[in-house]
Amino acid sequence: MQLIDGKAVAEQIKKEIAQEVADIVANGGKRPHLAAILVGHDGGSETYVASKVKACETCGFKSSLIRMEDTVSEDELLAKVDELNNDPDVDGFIVQLPLPKHISEQKIIEAIDYRKDVDGFHPINVGRMSIGLPCFVPATPFGIIELLRRYKIETSGKKCVVLGRSNIVGKPIANLLMHKGYPGDCTVTVCHSRTKDIKAECLEADIIIAALGSPHFVTADMVKDGCVVIDVGTTRVPNASAKSGFKLTGDVKFDEVAPKCSYITPVPGGVGPMTIVSLMHNTLLAGKKEIYRK
């Protein structure tokens, strides 16, 4: 069993990005600029956005954090999105989700200029990804693909089971693994809450990607020997012995599943660090106008 060290890979990618940014600036180019809109004071969102700002510093990006209260109206938020769309200094931006219930997340996502949509959630980016055109790929799926690539894990002709059908992880990673080329060329099955025999599906899998948000869902009796297991789950489970009072727990029962695997990601330290660095990668592409040249 080999542990997939997402933290180490993410640090390496940040160094690569920082070097490229330094070269761009040294040659008179523009430093990439990422902006983030944070609505309200959700603890998870605060932590995540702070990590993004720190990653921007490491990569040599300019970053802006725009805070808005959770009482902000939908029209006010749309006006801010429009302002960033039209700001030539901002290369890419995100609106941190979730948003307050009185605001339509889909309306906000669709209002973002797809050329600045470094989260990869705009329907134009989703559509381009689905047919294999250049686009901003959502951060978590891109991070998974990069881990498979950097660890040289074979995917061609392999059976991959994706647990979960979310728009953020399940659907896009299934799509990417079906694409021609490497990492790709998989035969993909997507399982969800209405799948009749998930255990039987998993036992046929060469690669399992667990993205359900259900702690310890995947157990040893669901995994065949030599399987590659990518655990996307990060659920906060109460833990009295932890300083924070909770422990991040994956969808996979790691201690019992790991001995059966050829490769497995831990939680934390697996897919999580790759999500933020993938956003940095998209910001670099946005800064270079490499996907959508104006």
C-alpha positions in Angstrom: 0.0 0.0 0.0 1.3 3.4 -0.9 -0.1 6.6 0.7 -0.9 9.4 -1.8 0.6 12.5 -0.1 -1.6 15.4 -1.4 0.1 17.9 0.9 3.5 17.2 -0.5 2.3 17.3 -4.1 0.4 20.5 -3.4 3.6 22.1 -2.0 5.5 21.1 -5.1 2.9 22.6 -7.5 2.9 25.8 -5.5 6.6 26.1 -6.0 6.2 25.5 -9.7 3.5 28.1 -9.9 5.6 30.6 -7.9 8.5 30.1 -10.2 6.4 30.7 -13.3 4.9 33.9 -11.8 8.3 35.1 -10.9 9.4 34.6 -14.6 6.3 36.3 -15.9 6.8 39.4 -13.7 10.6 39.5 -14.5 9.7 39.6 -18.2 7.4 42.6 -17.6 4.1 40.6 -17.4 1.2 41.1 -15.1 1.0 39.4 -11.7 -2.1 37.2 -11.6 -4.9 38.6 -9.4 -7.5 36.4 -7.6 -10.4 38.0 -5.8 -12.8 36.2 -3.4 -16.2 37.3 -2.2 -17.1 36.0 1.3 -20.7 36.5 2.4 -21.4 36.1 6.1 -19.2 34.5 8.8 -19.5 30.7 8.2 -16.6 29.0 10.1 -15.8 26.6 7.3 -15.9 29.2 4.6 -13.7 31.6 6.7 -11.0 28.9 7.1 -11.2 27.9 3.5 -10.9 31.5 2.2 -8.0 32.2 4.6 -6.2 29.2 3.1 -6.8 30.5 -0.4 -5.4 34.0 0.6 -2.3 32.3 2.1 -1.8 30.2 -1.0 -2.0 33.3 -3.2 0.9 34.8 -1.2 3.0 31.6 -1.6 2.3 31.5 -5.4 3.2 35.2 -5.8 -0.4 36.3 -6.8 -2.1 39.5 -5.8 -5.3 38.7 -3.9 -8.4 40.6 -2.7 -10.9 39.5 -0.1 -14.3 41.2 -0.4 -16.4 40.7 2.7 -20.2 41.2 2.7 -22.7 40.6 5.5 -25.2 37.7 5.3 -27.9 40.4 5.1 -26.7 41.5 1.7 -29.4 41.4 -1.0 -29.1 39.3 -4.1 -29.0 42.5 -6.2 -26.2 43.9 -4.2 -24.2 40.7 -4.6 -24.9 40.6 -8.3 -23.7 44.2 -8.6 -20.4 43.3 -6.9 -20.0 40.3 -9.3 -20.6 42.7 -12.2 -18.0 45.1 -10.8 -15.4 42.3 -10.7 -16.3 41.1 -14.2 -15.5 44.5 -15.5 -12.3 45.1 -13.4 -9.4 44.6 -15.8 -7.0 44.0 -13.0 -8.9 41.0 -11.6 -8.0 37.9 -13.6 -10.2 35.5 -11.8 -12.6 35.5 -8.8 -14.7 33.2 -6.7 -17.9 33.7 -4.7 -17.5 31.4 -1.7 -20.3 28.9 -1.3 -22.6 28.3 0.5 -24.6 31.5 0.3 -27.5 32.6 2.5 -30.8 31.0 1.7 -32.3 34.2 0.3 -29.7 34.3 -2.5 -29.9 32.0 -5.6 -26.4 30.3 -5.9 -27.1 29.4 -9.5 -28.0 32.9 -10.4 -24.8 34.2 -8.9 -22.7 31.5 -10.6 -24.2 32.3 -14.0 -23.6 36.0 -13.5 -19.8 35.4 -13.2 -17.9 36.0 -16.5 -16.9 32.5 -17.5 -13.5 33.8 -18.5 -12.9 34.7 -14.8 -14.7 31.7 -13.3 -11.7 30.0 -11.7 -14.0 27.7 -9.7 -15.1 26.2 -12.9 -18.8 26.2 -12.0 -20.2 28.4 -14.8 -22.4 26.4 -17.3 -20.1 27.4 -20.2 -17.0 25.9 -18.4 -19.0 22.8 -17.4 -20.2 22.3 -21.0 -16.7 22.8 -22.4 -15.3 20.3 -19.9 -18.0 17.7 -20.8 -16.8 17.7 -24.5 -13.1 18.0 -23.7 -12.5 21.6 -24.7 -10.1 23.9 -22.8 -11.9 25.3 -19.7 -11.5 26.0 -16.0 -11.9 22.6 -14.4 -13.5 22.5 -10.8 -10.7 22.5 -8.2 -11.4 19.2 -6.5 -11.8 17.0 -9.6 -8.7 18.7 -11.1 -6.8 17.9 -7.9 -7.8 14.2 -8.1 -6.7 14.0 -11.8 -3.3 15.6 -10.9 -2.7 13.1 -8.0 -3.4 10.2 -10.4 -1.0 11.8 -12.9 1.8 12.6 -10.5 1.7 9.1 -8.9 1.6 7.6 -12.4 -1.5 5.5 -11.6 -2.8 3.6 -14.6 -6.3 4.5 -15.6 -6.7 3.3 -19.2 -9.3 0.5 -19.4 -9.8 0.5 -15.6 -13.2 0.3 -14.0 -13.8 3.4 -11.8 -16.6 3.8 -9.4 -17.5 7.3 -8.3 -19.6 7.5 -5.1 -21.7 10.7 -5.2 -23.2 12.7 -8.1 -22.6 16.3 -6.9 -22.0 19.1 -9.5 -18.8 20.0 -7.7 -17.1 16.6 -7.5 -19.0 13.5 -8.6 -20.2 14.5 -12.0 -17.1 16.3 -13.2 -14.6 13.7 -12.0 -16.7 11.0 -13.7 -16.6 13.1 -16.9 -12.9 13.7 -16.7 -12.1 10.0 -16.2 -14.1 9.1 -19.3 -12.1 11.5 -21.5 -9.7 10.1 -24.0 -6.0 10.2 -22.9 -4.3 10.1 -19.6 -5.5 10.2 -16.9 -8.7 9.0 -18.4 -10.0 6.2 -20.7 -11.8 4.7 -17.7 -15.1 2.8 -17.7 -17.0 4.8 -15.1 -20.0 4.0 -12.9 -21.5 6.7 -10.8 -23.3 5.5 -7.6 -25.6 7.5 -5.4 -28.4 7.2 -2.8 -30.7 5.4 -5.3 -28.1 2.8 -6.4 -29.4 -0.6 -5.5 -26.2 -2.5 -4.7 -23.3 -0.1 -4.1 -21.2 -2.8 -2.4 -21.3 -5.0 -5.5 -20.4 -2.1 -7.8 -17.4 -1.2 -5.6 -16.1 -4.7 -5.5 -15.7 -4.6 -9.3 -13.8 -1.3 -9.2 -10.1 -0.8 -9.9 -10.5 2.8 -8.7 -13.0 4.1 -6.1 -13.5 7.8 -5.7 -15.6 8.4 -2.6 -17.3 11.8 -2.6 -20.5 11.3 -0.5 -19.8 13.3 2.6 -20.8 10.2 4.7 -18.1 9.3 7.3 -16.6 5.8 7.1 -19.1 4.7 4.4 -16.6 2.7 2.5 -15.5 -0.4 4.5 -13.0 -3.2 3.8 -15.7 -5.6 2.5 -16.5 -3.2 -0.3 -12.9 -3.0 -1.7 -11.1 -5.6 -3.7 -7.3 -6.2 -3.2 -5.1 -3.8 -5.2 -7.8 -1.1 -5.5 -6.9 2.6 -5.8 -9.0 4.6 -3.3 -9.4 8.4 -3.4 -11.2 9.8 -0.4 -12.8 13.2 -1.0 -14.9 13.2 2.2 -14.1 15.8 4.8 -16.8 15.7 7.5 -16.3 17.4 10.9 -17.0 14.7 13.5 -17.0 15.7 17.2 -13.9 14.6 19.0 -13.3 15.5 22.6 -9.5 14.8 22.5 -8.9 17.2 19.6 -8.1 20.8 20.4 -10.7 22.1 18.0 -13.3 19.8 19.4 -13.8 17.9 16.1 -11.9 15.6 13.8 -11.9 15.7 9.9 -13.2 12.3 8.8 -13.3 10.8 5.3 -15.8 8.7 3.5 -13.4 5.7 3.8 -12.8 3.6 7.0 -9.1 4.2 6.4 -7.5 1.8 9.0 -9.4 -1.3 7.6 -9.4 -0.3 3.9 -5.8 0.8 3.5 -4.2 -2.6 3.8 -6.2 -3.8 0.8 -5.2 -0.9 -1.5 -2.4 -0.3 -3.9 -2.8 3.5 -3.4 -5.0 5.4 -1.0 -5.4 9.1 0.1 -5.6 10.0 3.8 -8.0 12.5 5.4 -6.7 15.1 6.1 -3.7 15.5 3.8 -4.9 13.8 0.7 -7.3 15.5 -1.7 -7.9 18.6 0.5 -4.6 20.4 -0.1 -5.0 19.7 -3.9 -8.3 21.6 -4.0 -6.7 24.9 -3.1 -3.6 24.5 -5.3 -5.9 23.6 -8.2 -7.6 27.0 -7.7 -4.2 28.5 -7.9 -3.5 26.7 -11.1 -6.7 28.0 -12.6 -5.8 31.5 -11.5 -2.4 31.2 -13.2 -4.2 30.2 -16.4 -6.6 33.1 -16.1 -3.7 35.5 -15.6 -2.0 34.2 -18.7 -5.3 34.3 -20.6 -4.3 30.8 -21.8 -7.8 29.4 -22.0 -9.9 32.3 -23.2 -7.7 34.7 -25.2 -9.3 38.2 -25.5 
